[in-house]
Amino acid sequence: MKQIVLAVVLWVVLVGCTPIETNNTTTQPPLNLEKNPCTPESRQGEYCTMEYNPVCGWFDENINCIKYPCAQTFGNSCAACHDAKVAYWTQGECPN
């Protein structure tokens, strides 16, 4: 039984450590949405308001994503730009 568990753990570690090839389309929003870049100014400040105006924060091209979209929905643009992984945001929730 210990050998089976060890084999499974080893397999998970090896599979989890293999590089993932990315497809450039995973980091791109739909063409009809305006990209709003996160500028150094938009990353300043310690706090964001709790206003709910959802945006889709698209991750930097250096982030390797497994599936589309390579993004996360945030409550507002301030919250999106305060995440260092986000390069820009688009209005509304992220697509599925």
Secondary structure as the mmCIF struct_conf table of DSSP 4:
data_model
#
loop_
_struct_conf.conf_type_id
_struct_conf.id
_struct_conf.beg_label_comp_id
_struct_conf.beg_label_asym_id
_struct_conf.beg_label_seq_id
_struct_conf.end_label_comp_id
_struct_conf.end_label_asym_id
_struct_conf.end_label_seq_id
HELX_RH_AL_P HELX_RH_AL_P1 LYS A 2 GLY A 16
TURN_TY1_P TURN_TY1_P1 CYS A 17 CYS A 17
BEND BEND1 THR A 18 THR A 18
HELX_LH_PP_P HELX_LH_PP_P1 PRO A 19 THR A 22
HELX_RH_3T_P HELX_RH_3T_P1 ASN A 24 THR A 27
TURN_TY1_P TURN_TY1_P2 LEU A 31 ASN A 32
BEND BEND2 LEU A 33 LEU A 33
HELX_LH_PP_P HELX_LH_PP_P2 GLU A 34 LYS A 35
STRN STRN1 ASN A 36 PRO A 37
TURN_TY1_P TURN_TY1_P3 PRO A 40 ARG A 43
BEND BEND3 GLY A 45 GLU A 46
STRN STRN2 VAL A 55 PHE A 59
HELX_LH_PP_P HELX_LH_PP_P3 ASP A 60 ASP A 60
TURN_TY1_P TURN_TY1_P4 GLU A 61 ASN A 62
BEND BEND4 ILE A 63 ILE A 63
BEND BEND5 ILE A 66 TYR A 68
STRN STRN3 ALA A 71 PHE A 74
BEND BEND6 GLY A 75 ASN A 76
HELX_RH_AL_P HELX_RH_AL_P2 SER A 77 CYS A 81
TURN_TY1_P TURN_TY1_P5 HIS A 82 HIS A 82
BEND BEND7 ASP A 83 ASP A 83
TURN_TY1_P TURN_TY1_P6 ALA A 84 LYS A 85
STRN STRN4 VAL A 86 GLN A 91
BEND BEND8 GLY A 92 GLU A 93
HELX_LH_PP_P HELX_LH_PP_P4 CYS A 94 PRO A 95
#
